[in-house]
Every structure is written in C-alpha cells, then in structure tokens.
Amino acid sequence: MPGIDFTLLRRQISLTQVLDLIGFTPTTRCGPQLRGPCPVHGSKSPRSRSFAAHLGKNCWHCFRCGASGNALDLYLAVTKLPVYEGALELCARLGIAAPRRSAPAPRSPPP
C-alpha cells in the first residue's frame, strides 16, 4: 500500500483549519497575521503574544520556545503524535482523505 503524500497534504490543509481544531484564540490580529499564546509550549498568560501565525503564508513561529513550521507541523507539535499517525488523525478530523503517493511502477526482471 502506498504511503501518505505529505507534500500534497501540506498543500491541502490550511493553518486556519489547524488553529481552529486546536482551539487557538488570538490576542491580536493584523491582516493575515495572528499573535497569541503559544499552543506548543503552553503559554501561561492568555494575553501572551509569543506565537505568530501568518495565514497567507501558512506558517507559524513561537518567539519563546522557537518552534515553527507549517499547518501539519503545528498539529503534530500540539498533539505530540508521530508524523504518520498525526497526519491520519488530522485528515480524519478535517473529513478529508489522506492523499496517497502513487505506487512505484513494477520493475521488469533483467534479461
């Protein structure tokens, strides 16, 4: 069975979807940029602005713990799941099929 096409999955999911799933509530918003408490290291103050998410670029960064990445990376960091299991769970929660890599073409035996 072919594995998950992680490149395609990263293109299919948005940071907005993951932020909604994990219950992120921004402290401030300026256009496509959100700031708020970091869901990765668990900021103690609800008014914290250490976590920055850029919805247009589909990336995020925490200026306190240094974690950063794309939407899938955020889901994995928050849930602490391994990449394969986390990708399957994320797809299930979003109601989408996990994109699969195409199976490699069978090799013909040497003459």
C-alpha positions as MATLAB code, in Angstrom:
seq = 'MPGIDFTLLRRQISLTQVLDLIGFTPTTRCGPQLRGPCPVHGSKSPRSRSFAAHLGKNCWHCFRCGASGNALDLYLAVTKLPVYEGALELCARLGIAAPRRSAPAPRSPPP';
ca = [
       0.000    0.000    0.000;
       1.461    3.399   -0.928;
       2.237    5.846    1.873;
       0.894    9.338    2.521;
       1.886   12.085    0.096;
       2.967   14.602    2.747;
       3.802   17.289    0.180;
       0.272   17.198   -1.179;
      -1.219   17.008    2.320;
       0.671   20.148    3.363;
      -0.810   21.945    0.345;
      -4.337   20.700    1.116;
      -4.598   21.774    4.744;
      -4.580   25.348    5.923;
      -3.169   26.841    9.066;
      -6.631   28.287    9.765;
      -8.096   24.755    9.865;
      -5.469   23.539   12.324;
      -5.736   26.626   14.539;
      -9.496   26.037   14.730;
      -9.004   22.345   15.588;
      -6.608   23.082   18.436;
      -8.775   25.899   19.804;
      -6.292   28.727   19.290;
      -7.623   32.152   20.308;
      -5.502   35.044   19.035;
      -4.694   38.028   21.221;
      -4.221   40.333   18.233;
      -4.779   40.245   14.502;
      -3.258   42.421   11.783;
      -4.432   41.346    8.332;
      -3.369   37.727    7.739;
      -1.152   37.703   10.850;
      -2.329   36.432   14.235;
      -0.497   36.679   17.559;
      -1.323   34.943   20.806;
      -0.293   32.392   23.420;
       1.776   29.509   22.091;
      -0.201   26.255   21.863;
       3.051   24.262   21.570;
       4.749   25.161   24.852;
       1.520   26.262   26.538;
       1.919   29.956   27.329;
       0.580   30.581   30.831;
      -0.734   34.083   30.119;
      -3.807   34.329   27.875;
      -2.527   37.779   26.798;
       0.793   36.364   25.584;
       1.812   37.249   22.034;
       4.798   34.905   21.676;
       3.100   32.814   18.966;
       2.796   34.295   15.474;
       0.797   32.724   12.645;
       0.738   34.036    9.086;
      -2.409   32.706    7.440;
      -1.394   33.894    3.970;
       1.932   32.071    4.080;
       0.513   29.086    6.026;
       3.362   29.191    8.561;
       3.864   29.907   12.258;
       6.632   30.626   14.784;
       6.920   30.941   18.559;
       9.412   33.564   19.663;
       9.653   31.991   23.117;
      10.145   28.246   22.503;
      11.482   28.590   18.936;
       9.054   26.086   17.410;
       7.917   26.842   13.865;
       6.621   25.258   10.689;
       3.540   24.655    8.584;
      -0.005   23.562    9.466;
       0.875   19.860    9.725;
       3.922   20.654   11.881;
       1.701   22.618   14.274;
      -0.797   19.790   14.611;
       1.989   17.293   15.278;
       3.688   19.591   17.808;
       0.471   20.168   19.759;
      -0.775   16.561   19.702;
       2.719   15.052   20.107;
       1.797   12.330   17.607;
       4.280   10.723   15.205;
       4.023   12.141   11.686;
       2.162    9.247   10.039;
      -0.404    8.778   12.815;
      -0.796   12.534   13.234;
      -1.415   13.032    9.515;
      -4.080   10.311    9.503;
      -5.769   11.759   12.587;
      -5.677   15.287   11.164;
      -7.242   14.124    7.894;
      -9.942   12.246    9.805;
     -10.731   15.285   11.956;
     -10.906   17.505    8.866;
     -13.039   14.968    6.998;
     -10.620   14.582    4.096;
      -8.931   11.532    2.633;
      -5.206   11.298    3.261;
      -3.533   11.800   -0.115;
      -1.545    8.744   -1.135;
       1.666    8.522   -3.108;
       1.292    6.553   -6.271;
       2.782    3.102   -6.136;
       6.103    2.787   -7.959;
       5.939    1.072  -11.309;
       6.910   -2.593  -11.090;
      10.409   -3.350  -12.283;
      10.885   -5.746  -15.087;
      13.361   -8.535  -14.374;
      16.771   -8.248  -16.040;
      17.090  -10.126  -19.356;
];
